[in-house]
C-alpha cells in the first residue's frame, strides 16, 4: 500500500496518514517530488492529486475517510487496532 504525498500537502495528507496509522495498516509514504514521480502518479490516478492512496490494484484521489476505510475493508485489513476506551468527556 502506498500513500502519495508532497511537502505542500499538509492537513489532508496528515489526516490520511493518521487514518492508516490508526488502523494499524502498514504503508509506504511516497513524497512526489520529481517529474518521474509526478508522471507515475498521473498514470495511477489521472492527474496530480494529493494525497492519493493505492491499495493493491485500487486507488483513490484525495482524502475521504469513508473511501479509505472502504478500500482497506475490501483489502481485508482490520477495522482498527486494539485501543483502550477511555471516557474522555470533559
PDB file of N, CA, C and O in Angstrom:
ATOM      1  N   UNK A   1       0.845  -1.152   0.000  1.00  0.00           N
ATOM      2  CA  UNK A   1       0.000   0.000   0.000  1.00  0.00           C
ATOM      3  C   UNK A   1       0.896   1.222   0.000  1.00  0.00           C
ATOM      4  O   UNK A   1       1.890   1.287   0.725  1.00  0.00           O
ATOM      5  N   UNK A   2       0.523   2.201  -0.836  1.00  0.00           N
ATOM      6  CA  UNK A   2       1.327   3.408  -0.960  1.00  0.00           C
ATOM      7  C   UNK A   2       0.451   4.638  -0.805  1.00  0.00           C
ATOM      8  O   UNK A   2      -0.606   4.746  -1.428  1.00  0.00           O
ATOM      9  N   UNK A   3       0.905   5.569   0.038  1.00  0.00           N
ATOM     10  CA  UNK A   3       0.265   6.865   0.201  1.00  0.00           C
ATOM     11  C   UNK A   3       1.157   7.891  -0.482  1.00  0.00           C
ATOM     12  O   UNK A   3       2.315   8.075  -0.105  1.00  0.00           O
ATOM     13  N   UNK A   4       0.608   8.552  -1.485  1.00  0.00           N
ATOM     14  CA  UNK A   4       1.350   9.573  -2.217  1.00  0.00           C
ATOM     15  C   UNK A   4       1.065  10.931  -1.588  1.00  0.00           C
ATOM     16  O   UNK A   4      -0.091  11.329  -1.445  1.00  0.00           O
ATOM     17  N   UNK A   5       2.140  11.643  -1.210  1.00  0.00           N
ATOM     18  CA  UNK A   5       2.012  12.945  -0.570  1.00  0.00           C
ATOM     19  C   UNK A   5       3.021  13.917  -1.179  1.00  0.00           C
ATOM     20  O   UNK A   5       3.797  13.558  -2.064  1.00  0.00           O
ATOM     21  N   UNK A   6       2.993  15.147  -0.687  1.00  0.00           N
ATOM     22  CA  UNK A   6       4.010  16.127  -1.069  1.00  0.00           C
ATOM     23  C   UNK A   6       4.225  17.066   0.102  1.00  0.00           C
ATOM     24  O   UNK A   6       3.445  17.070   1.055  1.00  0.00           O
ATOM     25  N   UNK A   7       5.276  17.856   0.032  1.00  0.00           N
ATOM     26  CA  UNK A   7       5.576  18.812   1.092  1.00  0.00           C
ATOM     27  C   UNK A   7       4.483  19.872   1.208  1.00  0.00           C
ATOM     28  O   UNK A   7       4.265  20.416   2.290  1.00  0.00           O
ATOM     29  N   UNK A   8       3.795  20.169   0.106  1.00  0.00           N
ATOM     30  CA  UNK A   8       2.741  21.186   0.108  1.00  0.00           C
ATOM     31  C   UNK A   8       1.419  20.663   0.656  1.00  0.00           C
ATOM     32  O   UNK A   8       0.544  21.449   1.019  1.00  0.00           O
ATOM     33  N   UNK A   9       1.270  19.365   0.716  1.00  0.00           N
ATOM     34  CA  UNK A   9       0.031  18.738   1.196  1.00  0.00           C
ATOM     35  C   UNK A   9       0.173  18.572   2.705  1.00  0.00           C
ATOM     36  O   UNK A   9       0.909  17.700   3.168  1.00  0.00           O
ATOM     37  N   UNK A  10      -0.522  19.396   3.468  1.00  0.00           N
ATOM     38  CA  UNK A  10      -0.333  19.366   4.913  1.00  0.00           C
ATOM     39  C   UNK A  10      -1.495  18.674   5.620  1.00  0.00           C
ATOM     40  O   UNK A  10      -1.341  17.541   6.077  1.00  0.00           O
ATOM     41  N   UNK A  11      -2.636  19.316   5.720  1.00  0.00           N
ATOM     42  CA  UNK A  11      -3.738  18.793   6.532  1.00  0.00           C
ATOM     43  C   UNK A  11      -4.320  17.488   5.983  1.00  0.00           C
ATOM     44  O   UNK A  11      -4.465  16.516   6.725  1.00  0.00           O
ATOM     45  N   UNK A  12      -4.653  17.460   4.697  1.00  0.00           N
ATOM     46  CA  UNK A  12      -5.252  16.237   4.148  1.00  0.00           C
ATOM     47  C   UNK A  12      -4.268  15.066   4.183  1.00  0.00           C
ATOM     48  O   UNK A  12      -4.670  13.933   4.447  1.00  0.00           O
ATOM     49  N   UNK A  13      -3.005  15.323   3.924  1.00  0.00           N
ATOM     50  CA  UNK A  13      -2.011  14.241   3.975  1.00  0.00           C
ATOM     51  C   UNK A  13      -1.832  13.746   5.410  1.00  0.00           C
ATOM     52  O   UNK A  13      -1.657  12.549   5.636  1.00  0.00           O
ATOM     53  N   UNK A  14      -1.876  14.666   6.382  1.00  0.00           N
ATOM     54  CA  UNK A  14      -1.793  14.261   7.785  1.00  0.00           C
ATOM     55  C   UNK A  14      -3.000  13.408   8.154  1.00  0.00           C
ATOM     56  O   UNK A  14      -2.859  12.385   8.824  1.00  0.00           O
ATOM     57  N   UNK A  15      -4.190  13.826   7.718  1.00  0.00           N
ATOM     58  CA  UNK A  15      -5.401  13.054   8.008  1.00  0.00           C
ATOM     59  C   UNK A  15      -5.316  11.649   7.409  1.00  0.00           C
ATOM     60  O   UNK A  15      -5.710  10.672   8.046  1.00  0.00           O
ATOM     61  N   UNK A  16      -4.803  11.556   6.187  1.00  0.00           N
ATOM     62  CA  UNK A  16      -4.654  10.249   5.533  1.00  0.00           C
ATOM     63  C   UNK A  16      -3.672   9.378   6.307  1.00  0.00           C
ATOM     64  O   UNK A  16      -3.945   8.207   6.571  1.00  0.00           O
ATOM     65  N   UNK A  17      -2.529   9.954   6.670  1.00  0.00           N
ATOM     66  CA  UNK A  17      -1.518   9.242   7.447  1.00  0.00           C
ATOM     67  C   UNK A  17      -2.102   8.755   8.771  1.00  0.00           C
ATOM     68  O   UNK A  17      -1.914   7.603   9.162  1.00  0.00           O
ATOM     69  N   UNK A  18      -2.817   9.656   9.457  1.00  0.00           N
ATOM     70  CA  UNK A  18      -3.392   9.319  10.762  1.00  0.00           C
ATOM     71  C   UNK A  18      -4.401   8.180  10.653  1.00  0.00           C
ATOM     72  O   UNK A  18      -4.431   7.296  11.510  1.00  0.00           O
ATOM     73  N   UNK A  19      -5.223   8.193   9.612  1.00  0.00           N
ATOM     74  CA  UNK A  19      -6.207   7.120   9.436  1.00  0.00           C
ATOM     75  C   UNK A  19      -5.502   5.782   9.241  1.00  0.00           C
ATOM     76  O   UNK A  19      -5.865   4.790   9.873  1.00  0.00           O
ATOM     77  N   UNK A  20      -4.503   5.752   8.374  1.00  0.00           N
ATOM     78  CA  UNK A  20      -3.781   4.499   8.117  1.00  0.00           C
ATOM     79  C   UNK A  20      -3.068   4.013   9.375  1.00  0.00           C
ATOM     80  O   UNK A  20      -3.099   2.824   9.692  1.00  0.00           O
ATOM     81  N   UNK A  21      -2.432   4.929  10.084  1.00  0.00           N
ATOM     82  CA  UNK A  21      -1.738   4.570  11.316  1.00  0.00           C
ATOM     83  C   UNK A  21      -2.733   4.095  12.367  1.00  0.00           C
ATOM     84  O   UNK A  21      -2.468   3.126  13.077  1.00  0.00           O
ATOM     85  N   UNK A  22      -3.880   4.773  12.472  1.00  0.00           N
ATOM     86  CA  UNK A  22      -4.904   4.402  13.439  1.00  0.00           C
ATOM     87  C   UNK A  22      -5.474   3.016  13.212  1.00  0.00           C
ATOM     88  O   UNK A  22      -5.893   2.347  14.156  1.00  0.00           O
ATOM     89  N   UNK A  23      -5.488   2.588  11.963  1.00  0.00           N
ATOM     90  CA  UNK A  23      -5.975   1.236  11.665  1.00  0.00           C
ATOM     91  C   UNK A  23      -4.865   0.201  11.734  1.00  0.00           C
ATOM     92  O   UNK A  23      -5.108  -0.991  11.549  1.00  0.00           O
ATOM     93  N   UNK A  24      -3.649   0.657  12.001  1.00  0.00           N
ATOM     94  CA  UNK A  24      -2.534  -0.273  12.110  1.00  0.00           C
ATOM     95  C   UNK A  24      -2.116  -0.862  10.778  1.00  0.00           C
ATOM     96  O   UNK A  24      -1.598  -1.977  10.712  1.00  0.00           O
ATOM     97  N   UNK A  25      -2.347  -0.103   9.713  1.00  0.00           N
ATOM     98  CA  UNK A  25      -2.075  -0.590   8.368  1.00  0.00           C
ATOM     99  C   UNK A  25      -0.627  -0.264   7.977  1.00  0.00           C
ATOM    100  O   UNK A  25      -0.212   0.892   8.059  1.00  0.00           O
ATOM    101  N   UNK A  26       0.139  -1.271   7.554  1.00  0.00           N
ATOM    102  CA  UNK A  26       1.493  -0.977   7.071  1.00  0.00           C
ATOM    103  C   UNK A  26       1.402  -0.291   5.706  1.00  0.00           C
ATOM    104  O   UNK A  26       0.743  -0.790   4.794  1.00  0.00           O
ATOM    105  N   UNK A  27       2.067   0.850   5.578  1.00  0.00           N
ATOM    106  CA  UNK A  27       2.029   1.560   4.302  1.00  0.00           C
ATOM    107  C   UNK A  27       3.362   2.243   4.043  1.00  0.00           C
ATOM    108  O   UNK A  27       4.143   2.503   4.957  1.00  0.00           O
ATOM    109  N   UNK A  28       3.594   2.522   2.774  1.00  0.00           N
ATOM    110  CA  UNK A  28       4.761   3.272   2.355  1.00  0.00           C
ATOM    111  C   UNK A  28       4.284   4.656   1.947  1.00  0.00           C
ATOM    112  O   UNK A  28       3.302   4.791   1.218  1.00  0.00           O
ATOM    113  N   UNK A  29       4.976   5.676   2.417  1.00  0.00           N
ATOM    114  CA  UNK A  29       4.643   7.035   2.005  1.00  0.00           C
ATOM    115  C   UNK A  29       5.640   7.473   0.944  1.00  0.00           C
ATOM    116  O   UNK A  29       6.853   7.388   1.136  1.00  0.00           O
ATOM    117  N   UNK A  30       5.108   7.941  -0.178  1.00  0.00           N
ATOM    118  CA  UNK A  30       5.971   8.374  -1.272  1.00  0.00           C
ATOM    119  C   UNK A  30       5.743   9.867  -1.498  1.00  0.00           C
ATOM    120  O   UNK A  30       4.661  10.294  -1.902  1.00  0.00           O
ATOM    121  N   UNK A  31       6.788  10.649  -1.228  1.00  0.00           N
ATOM    122  CA  UNK A  31       6.732  12.089  -1.470  1.00  0.00           C
ATOM    123  C   UNK A  31       6.949  12.321  -2.956  1.00  0.00           C
ATOM    124  O   UNK A  31       7.986  11.953  -3.509  1.00  0.00           O
ATOM    125  N   UNK A  32       5.966  12.930  -3.594  1.00  0.00           N
ATOM    126  CA  UNK A  32       6.040  13.196  -5.025  1.00  0.00           C
ATOM    127  C   UNK A  32       6.850  14.474  -5.226  1.00  0.00           C
ATOM    128  O   UNK A  32       6.421  15.561  -4.839  1.00  0.00           O
ATOM    129  N   UNK A  33       8.030  14.329  -5.838  1.00  0.00           N
ATOM    130  CA  UNK A  33       8.933  15.468  -5.999  1.00  0.00           C
ATOM    131  C   UNK A  33       9.474  15.608  -7.419  1.00  0.00           C
ATOM    132  O   UNK A  33       9.554  16.718  -7.945  1.00  0.00           O
ATOM    133  N   UNK A  34       9.842  14.505  -8.033  1.00  0.00           N
ATOM    134  CA  UNK A  34      10.496  14.569  -9.336  1.00  0.00           C
ATOM    135  C   UNK A  34       9.463  14.473 -10.458  1.00  0.00           C
ATOM    136  O   UNK A  34       8.344  14.011 -10.236  1.00  0.00           O
ATOM    137  N   UNK A  35       9.835  14.907 -11.657  1.00  0.00           N
ATOM    138  CA  UNK A  35       8.930  14.755 -12.802  1.00  0.00           C
ATOM    139  C   UNK A  35       8.523  13.295 -13.037  1.00  0.00           C
ATOM    140  O   UNK A  35       7.398  13.026 -13.460  1.00  0.00           O
ATOM    141  N   UNK A  36       9.428  12.360 -12.765  1.00  0.00           N
ATOM    142  CA  UNK A  36       9.118  10.941 -12.932  1.00  0.00           C
ATOM    143  C   UNK A  36       8.042  10.499 -11.938  1.00  0.00           C
ATOM    144  O   UNK A  36       7.142   9.736 -12.288  1.00  0.00           O
ATOM    145  N   UNK A  37       8.141  10.981 -10.704  1.00  0.00           N
ATOM    146  CA  UNK A  37       7.150  10.631  -9.685  1.00  0.00           C
ATOM    147  C   UNK A  37       5.791  11.261 -10.005  1.00  0.00           C
ATOM    148  O   UNK A  37       4.749  10.647  -9.775  1.00  0.00           O
ATOM    149  N   UNK A  38       5.806  12.485 -10.534  1.00  0.00           N
ATOM    150  CA  UNK A  38       4.566  13.134 -10.966  1.00  0.00           C
ATOM    151  C   UNK A  38       3.916  12.309 -12.074  1.00  0.00           C
ATOM    152  O   UNK A  38       2.706  12.083 -12.057  1.00  0.00           O
ATOM    153  N   UNK A  39       4.724  11.861 -13.038  1.00  0.00           N
ATOM    154  CA  UNK A  39       4.209  11.054 -14.150  1.00  0.00           C
ATOM    155  C   UNK A  39       3.630   9.734 -13.640  1.00  0.00           C
ATOM    156  O   UNK A  39       2.588   9.284 -14.117  1.00  0.00           O
ATOM    157  N   UNK A  40       4.305   9.119 -12.673  1.00  0.00           N
ATOM    158  CA  UNK A  40       3.811   7.861 -12.094  1.00  0.00           C
ATOM    159  C   UNK A  40       2.446   8.070 -11.432  1.00  0.00           C
ATOM    160  O   UNK A  40       1.533   7.264 -11.610  1.00  0.00           O
ATOM    161  N   UNK A  41       2.316   9.157 -10.671  1.00  0.00           N
ATOM    162  CA  UNK A  41       1.043   9.430 -10.000  1.00  0.00           C
ATOM    163  C   UNK A  41      -0.057   9.749 -11.011  1.00  0.00           C
ATOM    164  O   UNK A  41      -1.194   9.306 -10.854  1.00  0.00           O
ATOM    165  N   UNK A  42       0.277  10.511 -12.040  1.00  0.00           N
ATOM    166  CA  UNK A  42      -0.713  10.839 -13.068  1.00  0.00           C
ATOM    167  C   UNK A  42      -1.202   9.575 -13.767  1.00  0.00           C
ATOM    168  O   UNK A  42      -2.385   9.459 -14.087  1.00  0.00           O
ATOM    169  N   UNK A  43      -0.301   8.634 -14.003  1.00  0.00           N
ATOM    170  CA  UNK A  43      -0.699   7.375 -14.638  1.00  0.00           C
ATOM    171  C   UNK A  43      -1.601   6.571 -13.699  1.00  0.00           C
ATOM    172  O   UNK A  43      -2.522   5.887 -14.145  1.00  0.00           O
ATOM    173  N   UNK A  44      -1.330   6.660 -12.414  1.00  0.00           N
ATOM    174  CA  UNK A  44      -2.099   5.906 -11.428  1.00  0.00           C
ATOM    175  C   UNK A  44      -3.510   6.468 -11.242  1.00  0.00           C
ATOM    176  O   UNK A  44      -4.484   5.715 -11.277  1.00  0.00           O
ATOM    177  N   UNK A  45      -3.627   7.790 -11.044  1.00  0.00           N
ATOM    178  CA  UNK A  45      -4.939   8.371 -10.701  1.00  0.00           C
ATOM    179  C   UNK A  45      -5.468   9.363 -11.726  1.00  0.00           C
ATOM    180  O   UNK A  45      -6.569   9.889 -11.560  1.00  0.00           O
ATOM    181  N   UNK A  46      -4.709   9.626 -12.776  1.00  0.00           N
ATOM    182  CA  UNK A  46      -5.201  10.501 -13.840  1.00  0.00           C
ATOM    183  C   UNK A  46      -4.720  11.933 -13.780  1.00  0.00           C
ATOM    184  O   UNK A  46      -4.776  12.648 -14.781  1.00  0.00           O
ATOM    185  N   UNK A  47      -4.245  12.365 -12.620  1.00  0.00           N
ATOM    186  CA  UNK A  47      -3.711  13.718 -12.511  1.00  0.00           C
ATOM    187  C   UNK A  47      -2.857  13.810 -11.247  1.00  0.00           C
ATOM    188  O   UNK A  47      -2.627  12.815 -10.561  1.00  0.00           O
ATOM    189  N   UNK A  48      -2.396  15.014 -10.958  1.00  0.00           N
ATOM    190  CA  UNK A  48      -1.575  15.234  -9.764  1.00  0.00           C
ATOM    191  C   UNK A  48      -2.508  15.656  -8.640  1.00  0.00           C
ATOM    192  O   UNK A  48      -2.770  16.845  -8.460  1.00  0.00           O
ATOM    193  N   UNK A  49      -3.004  14.695  -7.891  1.00  0.00           N
ATOM    194  CA  UNK A  49      -3.979  14.942  -6.833  1.00  0.00           C
ATOM    195  C   UNK A  49      -3.454  14.296  -5.562  1.00  0.00           C
ATOM    196  O   UNK A  49      -3.270  13.081  -5.507  1.00  0.00           O
ATOM    197  N   UNK A  50      -3.213  15.109  -4.543  1.00  0.00           N
ATOM    198  CA  UNK A  50      -2.623  14.593  -3.310  1.00  0.00           C
ATOM    199  C   UNK A  50      -3.508  14.914  -2.120  1.00  0.00           C
ATOM    200  O   UNK A  50      -4.140  15.970  -2.087  1.00  0.00           O
ATOM    201  N   UNK A  51      -3.563  14.033  -1.155  1.00  0.00           N
ATOM    202  CA  UNK A  51      -2.930  12.723  -1.153  1.00  0.00           C
ATOM    203  C   UNK A  51      -3.672  11.765  -2.080  1.00  0.00           C
ATOM    204  O   UNK A  51      -4.837  11.983  -2.412  1.00  0.00           O
ATOM    205  N   UNK A  52      -2.998  10.725  -2.483  1.00  0.00           N
ATOM    206  CA  UNK A  52      -3.615   9.621  -3.214  1.00  0.00           C
ATOM    207  C   UNK A  52      -3.163   8.332  -2.551  1.00  0.00           C
ATOM    208  O   UNK A  52      -2.038   8.225  -2.065  1.00  0.00           O
ATOM    209  N   UNK A  53      -4.060   7.356  -2.541  1.00  0.00           N
ATOM    210  CA  UNK A  53      -3.775   6.092  -1.895  1.00  0.00           C
ATOM    211  C   UNK A  53      -3.923   4.968  -2.898  1.00  0.00           C
ATOM    212  O   UNK A  53      -4.899   4.916  -3.646  1.00  0.00           O
ATOM    213  N   UNK A  54      -2.947   4.063  -2.914  1.00  0.00           N
ATOM    214  CA  UNK A  54      -3.010   2.877  -3.763  1.00  0.00           C
ATOM    215  C   UNK A  54      -3.012   1.657  -2.850  1.00  0.00           C
ATOM    216  O   UNK A  54      -2.088   1.446  -2.064  1.00  0.00           O
ATOM    217  N   UNK A  55      -4.075   0.858  -2.975  1.00  0.00           N
ATOM    218  CA  UNK A  55      -4.210  -0.381  -2.205  1.00  0.00           C
ATOM    219  C   UNK A  55      -4.399  -1.490  -3.230  1.00  0.00           C
ATOM    220  O   UNK A  55      -5.460  -1.604  -3.844  1.00  0.00           O
ATOM    221  N   UNK A  56      -3.369  -2.302  -3.410  1.00  0.00           N
ATOM    222  CA  UNK A  56      -3.442  -3.341  -4.442  1.00  0.00           C
ATOM    223  C   UNK A  56      -3.624  -2.702  -5.804  1.00  0.00           C
ATOM    224  O   UNK A  56      -2.821  -1.867  -6.220  1.00  0.00           O
ATOM    225  N   UNK A  57      -4.686  -3.098  -6.500  1.00  0.00           N
ATOM    226  CA  UNK A  57      -4.955  -2.527  -7.828  1.00  0.00           C
ATOM    227  C   UNK A  57      -5.909  -1.346  -7.760  1.00  0.00           C
ATOM    228  O   UNK A  57      -6.196  -0.718  -8.780  1.00  0.00           O
ATOM    229  N   UNK A  58      -6.404  -1.038  -6.564  1.00  0.00           N
ATOM    230  CA  UNK A  58      -7.346   0.059  -6.378  1.00  0.00           C
ATOM    231  C   UNK A  58      -6.603   1.331  -5.963  1.00  0.00           C
ATOM    232  O   UNK A  58      -5.548   1.272  -5.330  1.00  0.00           O
ATOM    233  N   UNK A  59      -7.169   2.469  -6.328  1.00  0.00           N
ATOM    234  CA  UNK A  59      -6.575   3.729  -5.888  1.00  0.00           C
ATOM    235  C   UNK A  59      -7.686   4.740  -5.616  1.00  0.00           C
ATOM    236  O   UNK A  59      -8.810   4.594  -6.094  1.00  0.00           O
ATOM    237  N   UNK A  60      -7.347   5.768  -4.838  1.00  0.00           N
ATOM    238  CA  UNK A  60      -8.298   6.827  -4.521  1.00  0.00           C
ATOM    239  C   UNK A  60      -7.554   8.148  -4.488  1.00  0.00           C
ATOM    240  O   UNK A  60      -6.465   8.246  -3.921  1.00  0.00           O
ATOM    241  N   UNK A  61      -8.151   9.169  -5.104  1.00  0.00           N
ATOM    242  CA  UNK A  61      -7.561  10.516  -5.139  1.00  0.00           C
ATOM    243  C   UNK A  61      -8.135  11.348  -4.007  1.00  0.00           C
ATOM    244  O   UNK A  61      -9.339  11.325  -3.750  1.00  0.00           O
ATOM    245  N   UNK A  62      -7.256  12.086  -3.331  1.00  0.00           N
ATOM    246  CA  UNK A  62      -7.696  12.944  -2.250  1.00  0.00           C
ATOM    247  C   UNK A  62      -7.837  12.156  -0.960  1.00  0.00           C
ATOM    248  O   UNK A  62      -7.428  10.999  -0.871  1.00  0.00           O
ATOM    249  N   UNK A  63      -8.429  12.810   0.045  1.00  0.00           N
ATOM    250  CA  UNK A  63      -8.671  12.116   1.298  1.00  0.00           C
ATOM    251  C   UNK A  63     -10.138  12.202   1.652  1.00  0.00           C
ATOM    252  O   UNK A  63     -10.715  13.285   1.748  1.00  0.00           O
ATOM    253  N   UNK A  64     -10.724  11.047   1.842  1.00  0.00           N
ATOM    254  CA  UNK A  64     -12.099  10.932   2.327  1.00  0.00           C
ATOM    255  C   UNK A  64     -12.100   9.672   3.175  1.00  0.00           C
ATOM    256  O   UNK A  64     -11.925   8.565   2.665  1.00  0.00           O
ATOM    257  N   UNK A  65     -12.301   9.853   4.483  1.00  0.00           N
ATOM    258  CA  UNK A  65     -12.152   8.743   5.434  1.00  0.00           C
ATOM    259  C   UNK A  65     -12.986   7.529   5.040  1.00  0.00           C
ATOM    260  O   UNK A  65     -12.497   6.401   5.114  1.00  0.00           O
ATOM    261  N   UNK A  66     -14.234   7.736   4.624  1.00  0.00           N
ATOM    262  CA  UNK A  66     -15.091   6.621   4.251  1.00  0.00           C
ATOM    263  C   UNK A  66     -14.533   5.825   3.086  1.00  0.00           C
ATOM    264  O   UNK A  66     -14.581   4.595   3.092  1.00  0.00           O
ATOM    265  N   UNK A  67     -14.006   6.516   2.093  1.00  0.00           N
ATOM    266  CA  UNK A  67     -13.439   5.831   0.927  1.00  0.00           C
ATOM    267  C   UNK A  67     -12.169   5.065   1.305  1.00  0.00           C
ATOM    268  O   UNK A  67     -11.964   3.939   0.851  1.00  0.00           O
ATOM    269  N   UNK A  68     -11.318   5.672   2.132  1.00  0.00           N
ATOM    270  CA  UNK A  68     -10.109   4.984   2.572  1.00  0.00           C
ATOM    271  C   UNK A  68     -10.486   3.725   3.360  1.00  0.00           C
ATOM    272  O   UNK A  68      -9.942   2.646   3.122  1.00  0.00           O
ATOM    273  N   UNK A  69     -11.424   3.879   4.302  1.00  0.00           N
ATOM    274  CA  UNK A  69     -11.841   2.727   5.105  1.00  0.00           C
ATOM    275  C   UNK A  69     -12.443   1.638   4.229  1.00  0.00           C
ATOM    276  O   UNK A  69     -12.208   0.454   4.471  1.00  0.00           O
ATOM    277  N   UNK A  70     -13.208   2.015   3.223  1.00  0.00           N
ATOM    278  CA  UNK A  70     -13.790   1.034   2.308  1.00  0.00           C
ATOM    279  C   UNK A  70     -12.697   0.258   1.566  1.00  0.00           C
ATOM    280  O   UNK A  70     -12.760  -0.968   1.476  1.00  0.00           O
ATOM    281  N   UNK A  71     -11.698   0.968   1.037  1.00  0.00           N
ATOM    282  CA  UNK A  71     -10.584   0.294   0.351  1.00  0.00           C
ATOM    283  C   UNK A  71      -9.875  -0.676   1.300  1.00  0.00           C
ATOM    284  O   UNK A  71      -9.546  -1.799   0.917  1.00  0.00           O
ATOM    285  N   UNK A  72      -9.644  -0.238   2.528  1.00  0.00           N
ATOM    286  CA  UNK A  72      -8.953  -1.084   3.500  1.00  0.00           C
ATOM    287  C   UNK A  72      -9.804  -2.288   3.882  1.00  0.00           C
ATOM    288  O   UNK A  72      -9.288  -3.396   4.025  1.00  0.00           O
ATOM    289  N   UNK A  73     -11.109  -2.072   4.047  1.00  0.00           N
ATOM    290  CA  UNK A  73     -12.012  -3.187   4.356  1.00  0.00           C
ATOM    291  C   UNK A  73     -11.990  -4.218   3.233  1.00  0.00           C
ATOM    292  O   UNK A  73     -11.880  -5.418   3.480  1.00  0.00           O
ATOM    293  N   UNK A  74     -12.096  -3.736   1.995  1.00  0.00           N
ATOM    294  CA  UNK A  74     -12.099  -4.642   0.843  1.00  0.00           C
ATOM    295  C   UNK A  74     -10.795  -5.425   0.728  1.00  0.00           C
ATOM    296  O   UNK A  74     -10.783  -6.562   0.257  1.00  0.00           O
ATOM    297  N   UNK A  75      -9.688  -4.800   1.167  1.00  0.00           N
ATOM    298  CA  UNK A  75      -8.389  -5.470   1.110  1.00  0.00           C
ATOM    299  C   UNK A  75      -8.179  -6.404   2.300  1.00  0.00           C
ATOM    300  O   UNK A  75      -7.170  -7.107   2.366  1.00  0.00           O
ATOM    301  N   UNK A  76      -9.131  -6.416   3.247  1.00  0.00           N
ATOM    302  CA  UNK A  76      -9.048  -7.354   4.362  1.00  0.00           C
ATOM    303  C   UNK A  76      -8.299  -6.856   5.577  1.00  0.00           C
ATOM    304  O   UNK A  76      -7.940  -7.654   6.443  1.00  0.00           O
ATOM    305  N   UNK A  77      -8.053  -5.563   5.667  1.00  0.00           N
ATOM    306  CA  UNK A  77      -7.364  -5.034   6.841  1.00  0.00           C
ATOM    307  C   UNK A  77      -8.345  -4.917   8.001  1.00  0.00           C
ATOM    308  O   UNK A  77      -9.529  -4.656   7.788  1.00  0.00           O
ATOM    309  N   UNK A  78      -7.858  -5.111   9.236  1.00  0.00           N
ATOM    310  CA  UNK A  78      -8.752  -4.986  10.393  1.00  0.00           C
ATOM    311  C   UNK A  78      -9.321  -3.573  10.496  1.00  0.00           C
ATOM    312  O   UNK A  78      -8.703  -2.606  10.050  1.00  0.00           O
ATOM    313  N   UNK A  79     -10.509  -3.471  11.091  1.00  0.00           N
ATOM    314  CA  UNK A  79     -11.183  -2.176  11.197  1.00  0.00           C
ATOM    315  C   UNK A  79     -10.400  -1.191  12.052  1.00  0.00           C
ATOM    316  O   UNK A  79     -10.405   0.007  11.767  1.00  0.00           O
ATOM    317  N   UNK A  80      -9.732  -1.668  13.086  1.00  0.00           N
ATOM    318  CA  UNK A  80      -8.947  -0.777  13.930  1.00  0.00           C
ATOM    319  C   UNK A  80      -7.936  -1.599  14.716  1.00  0.00           C
ATOM    320  O   UNK A  80      -8.043  -2.822  14.816  1.00  0.00           O
ATOM    321  N   UNK A  81      -6.961  -0.905  15.267  1.00  0.00           N
ATOM    322  CA  UNK A  81      -6.018  -1.575  16.145  1.00  0.00           C
ATOM    323  C   UNK A  81      -6.671  -1.650  17.511  1.00  0.00           C
ATOM    324  O   UNK A  81      -7.649  -0.949  17.770  1.00  0.00           O
ATOM    325  N   UNK A  82      -6.149  -2.481  18.376  1.00  0.00           N
ATOM    326  CA  UNK A  82      -6.696  -2.591  19.718  1.00  0.00           C
ATOM    327  C   UNK A  82      -6.426  -1.288  20.462  1.00  0.00           C
ATOM    328  O   UNK A  82      -5.273  -0.935  20.712  1.00  0.00           O
ATOM    329  N   UNK A  83      -7.486  -0.582  20.810  1.00  0.00           N
ATOM    330  CA  UNK A  83      -7.343   0.679  21.521  1.00  0.00           C
ATOM    331  C   UNK A  83      -8.087   0.568  22.853  1.00  0.00           C
ATOM    332  O   UNK A  83      -9.086  -0.142  22.964  1.00  0.00           O
ATOM    333  N   UNK A  84      -7.590   1.272  23.841  1.00  0.00           N
ATOM    334  CA  UNK A  84      -8.307   1.287  25.096  1.00  0.00           C
ATOM    335  C   UNK A  84      -9.354   2.371  25.050  1.00  0.00           C
ATOM    336  O   UNK A  84      -9.088   3.487  24.604  1.00  0.00           O
ATOM    337  N   UNK A  85     -10.536   2.046  25.507  1.00  0.00           N
ATOM    338  CA  UNK A  85     -11.619   3.030  25.518  1.00  0.00           C
ATOM    339  C   UNK A  85     -11.531   3.819  26.815  1.00  0.00           C
ATOM    340  O   UNK A  85     -11.762   3.286  27.901  1.00  0.00           O
ATOM    341  N   UNK A  86     -11.204   5.053  26.689  1.00  0.00           N
ATOM    342  CA  UNK A  86     -11.141   5.890  27.882  1.00  0.00           C
ATOM    343  C   UNK A  86     -12.192   6.991  27.744  1.00  0.00           C
ATOM    344  O   UNK A  86     -12.272   7.669  26.720  1.00  0.00           O
ATOM    345  N   UNK A  87     -12.982   7.151  28.778  1.00  0.00           N
ATOM    346  CA  UNK A  87     -14.014   8.190  28.730  1.00  0.00           C
ATOM    347  C   UNK A  87     -13.377   9.549  28.784  1.00  0.00           C
ATOM    348  O   UNK A  87     -12.969  10.002  29.854  1.00  0.00           O
ATOM    349  N   UNK A  88     -13.283  10.209  27.655  1.00  0.00           N
ATOM    350  CA  UNK A  88     -12.595  11.486  27.614  1.00  0.00           C
ATOM    351  C   UNK A  88     -13.566  12.656  27.601  1.00  0.00           C
ATOM    352  O   UNK A  88     -13.217  13.741  27.136  1.00  0.00           O
ATOM    353  N   UNK A  89     -14.766  12.455  28.099  1.00  0.00           N
ATOM    354  CA  UNK A  89     -15.702  13.580  28.132  1.00  0.00           C
ATOM    355  C   UNK A  89     -15.287  14.506  29.263  1.00  0.00           C
ATOM    356  O   UNK A  89     -15.071  14.075  30.395  1.00  0.00           O
ATOM    357  N   UNK A  90     -15.182  15.769  28.937  1.00  0.00           N
ATOM    358  CA  UNK A  90     -14.731  16.755  29.927  1.00  0.00           C
ATOM    359  C   UNK A  90     -15.753  17.831  30.080  1.00  0.00           C
ATOM    360  O   UNK A  90     -15.561  18.757  30.868  1.00  0.00           O
TER     361      UNK A  90
END
